[in-house]
Amino acid sequence: MTSQQKAYLYGLGAVLAWSTVATVFKISLQHLSPAQLVLYASAFSLLSLLSILAWQGRLGELLPALRQHWRRSLLLGAVNPFVYYLILFQAYDLLPAQEAQAINYTWALTMTLLAIPVLKQKPRAQDALAALVCYTGVLVIATRGQPLALEFSNMAGVGYALVSTVLWAGYWLCNTRDRREPVLGLTLNFLFALPLAGLWCLWRGELGAVAWQGIAGAAYVGALEMGFTFVLWLAAMKLTSSTARIANLIFLSPLLSLVLIYLLIGEQILPSTLNGLALILGGLILQKIPLPRRSASGG
């Protein structure tokens, strides 16, 4: 296999895994609170990342990296996974899976908009138009196809979903200045996030016994969505000759996710979800289309 073929294989593996998580989130939240799911998923994710480092023969790098980067690791670990997933799981707890996952896909646009003040990037009219299209899609989903009525199906759930996109986008913008090796850095994040999640559950009185179904769901979320899939995606991005080719695979994920939500959870997929998701994906594609530049003469 060529490097590009391997990149496609790893990228598709990551996309297929990400397509399952909305379903697993919703099933797991039938047995766990959002805080409990963060706690147990973080534990399994940390175990999976430590296993990857052990397989790579790099566990010895962990302690020196911890001493050097503990402040950054504490800050980023507090954002992701702790606060980000706590808020994301709150959204999934309040909304149908189809609505929460569709709104969550606006994070790519949120990152572009945040990059303007954070990275001092120049704003483009194209980004403003893409934002209008994407957030019209969010409005269609949130109002169940009645955007002019402005009657939201669950305003709190929609708010949590939108806030999660800001946290996720902000986290990745901060990573542009992160000098830690990616897998090692993510491991350190979870190393600090796990006790934070434990203290949060202790404060809320949520450290009691939980159903095995919840633990199984948390293991799947932690090992796959939070841990191993991230490594797969990193490998794909390193092997590809074109980042855009791999990045475009992500557009398959929400469509596959809707199929699984229908088959495994039994949610009837609403026309408003399909219409809103089409607008969101359309806005994201519009953002990526290179517009022709005008010549100096204006012709």
N, C-alpha and C positions, 0 to 999 in steps of 0.2 A: 504493500500500500504506500502511496505517496504521502508526503506530509499533509497536503491539502485534503486528501481522502480521510486521513486520520482525524484531521480537524473537524470535518463534517461529522464523522462518527461520534467523536466526543461531544460536539455541539448538539447533535440530535439526541444523544443520551441525556444530556442536561435538560434539554427542552422537554423530553418525554417525562422526566422525573418531575420537573416543575409543573407539568400539566396535571399531575395527580394531587398536588398539595392542597388545592382548594377543597377537594373532596375529603381528604384526610383531616384537614383543619376542622371541617364541620362535624365529621364523625367523632373526632377526639373531643370536641367541645360539648358533646352530649354526656361525657363522663368526667370531664375536668373543667375547672374554671380557667379563664384566660391566664391568670397568674400561675396556676399549677401547670398548665401546658408549657408556658415559658420555662419554668423551673426544670421539669423533667426532660423537655426537648433540649434544653441547654446542656444538661448533664450527658445525654446521649451524643450530642454533637461534639462536646469536648472529648469524649471517649473515642469517637471516630477520627477526630483530627489528631489526637495523640497516637492512634494506631497508624495513621498515614505517616506521621513523622517517624515512628518506630520502624515502619517498613522502608522508609527512605534512609534510615540510619542517622537521623538528625535530632534525636531527643536530647542529645548533649548540648544542642544550641539553645535550648529553651531557657535555662536558668540565666546564662549571660544576657540573652535578649530581654528577659524579665527585669534584670537589674538596670539595663540601659534604657528601656522603653516603658517602665511601669506607669508613668504618668499618662502618656498617650494611650496606653492599653486600657487603663482605667476609664479614661474619658470616652474613647471609642466603644469600649465594651458596654458602658452605661447607655450609649445611644443604640448600638446594634451588637448583641441581640436584645438587651434588656428592655429598653423603653419602646423601641420600634415594634418588636413582636408583641409586647403587652398591648399596645394600641391596635396593632393589626388584628390580633385575636379578639379584641373587644368588638371590632368592626364585624368580624365573622360571626361573633356570638349574637349580634343584633340584626344582621342582614342575611338574606338568602345568599348562599355561596356564589350564585351566578352574578349577583350585584356587587358583592365585595371584591371578587376577583377582577371584574371588568373595570371598576374604578381604580383598583390598585395599579393597573397598567398605564395610568397617566404619569407614573413616576419618572419616566424618561423625559417627558415634556417638562415636568417640574424641575428636573435637574438642569435642563437648558435655561429655564427662566431664572433659577437660583444662581447659575454661573455668571449672569450679568452683573449682579452686585458683588458676589463672592470672588470670582476670578477676573473681574473687570472686563468681561467680554462684551463686544459691541452688540447691542440689540438689533434684531433684523425684523423687518415687516413680515417676513415669512413665518417667523416664530410666533408673532402676535396672531396671525391668521390661524396657525396650527393650534394655538391655545384656545382660540374662539371655537374651533371645530371640536376639539377634544372635550372641553368643558360643557359644550352644548350636549355632547354625548353623555356626560355625567349627569346633567340635568334631566335628560330623557330617562335614564335609568332610575335616578333617585325619585322621580315623580311618576314612575310606572307609565310613561308615555303621555303624560299630561303636563308638559313643561310650562304652559301658559297659566295653568291654575296655581302653580307653585305650592302644591300640597305634597309634601315629601312623605314617602312610605315610612322612613325612620330617620329623622334628621340627625340624631346622635350617631347612629351607625355610619351614615354618609360622612359626617364630620370626622369620626375616627379614621375612616378609610382615606380621606383626603389628607389628614394630618400625617398618617403613616407614609404617604408618598413624599411629603416634605422631609421627614426624618431620613428615609431611605436615600433620597437624592442628596441631602446634606451630608450624609455619611460618606457617600462615594465621592463627593466633591472634596471632602477632607482627606480622602485617601489619595488624591492626586499629589498631596504633599507628604505622604507617608513613606518613609524610607525603609520600613520593615519589610522583610520578605513576606509575600502575601499569605502563604499557608501558616507560617510561624506567627504572623501578626494576628490572623483570625483566631488561632489557638489561644493567644494571650488575651484577646478580647473576651473569649468565652470563659477563660480562667478567672477573670474579674467579674463577669456578668453572673456567673453561677451563684456566688454568695449573695450578690445583690438580689437576685430572684428569690433565694432562700429566705433572706431577711424580710422581703416584701410579703411572701406567703406567711411567714411567722407573724408579722404584724397584723395581717388580715385573718389570722386563725385558719389558714388553709393548708396546714401541714399534716392533716389526718390521713387515714388510709383511703386509697382510691381504687377504682375498679381496674382490673387487668386490661380491659379494652382501652382505657385511657393511657396506660403505660405503653401498650403496644403502639398506639397512635403516636405518642410522644417519641418513641424510639424511631419510628419511621420518619417523622418530621425532623428530628434532631440529626439522625445519621445521614439522611438523604438530602432533604431540602436545605438544611443549614450547613451541612458539612461536606459530604462526598461530592454532591452536585457542583458546589463551588469550585472544587479542585478539577472536576471534569471541564467546566467552563474555562477555567484558567488555562488548562492544557490546550483546549481548542483555540483560544486566542493567541497562544504562543506559536502554534504550529501553522496557522493559516497564513496564506500570502495576501489575504484581503480581509481586514477586520469587518468590513461591511457585509461580506458573504456570510460570515458566521452570525453577526449581530441580527441579520434579517431572519434567521431561523426562529427568533423569539416570537415572531408574529404567528407561528403555528400554535404556540402554547395556549392562548385563550380559547381558541376554537376546539382543540382537543380537550381542554378542561371542561367546557360546556357539555361535551358528549359524556364525559365521566360523571359530571354532576347529575345529569339526567338518568344515566344508567344505574349509578351506585347509591345516590341519595334519593332519587325519585322526584327531584324538583322539576316541575313543568317549566321549560324555558320560555320566558315571556317574550312576546314580540318586541316590547320596549327594551329588553336586554340586548336582543340581537341588533336592533336599530342603534341603540346607544353605543354598543361595542363597535359597530361598523363606523360610526362617527369618530370614536376614539382611535381606532386603527388607521382610519383615513387621515386624521390629524397628524398622527405619528409619521405616516408615510409622506405626507405633505411637507413635514419638517425636514425630511431627508432628501427630498428631490432637489438636485442642484438647479437653481434658476439661471437662465441665460443672462450674462452680463451685458449691459448696454455699452456700446462703443463710445470712445471719447467724443466723437462728433454728435452723439446722441441718436444715431441712426440704428 
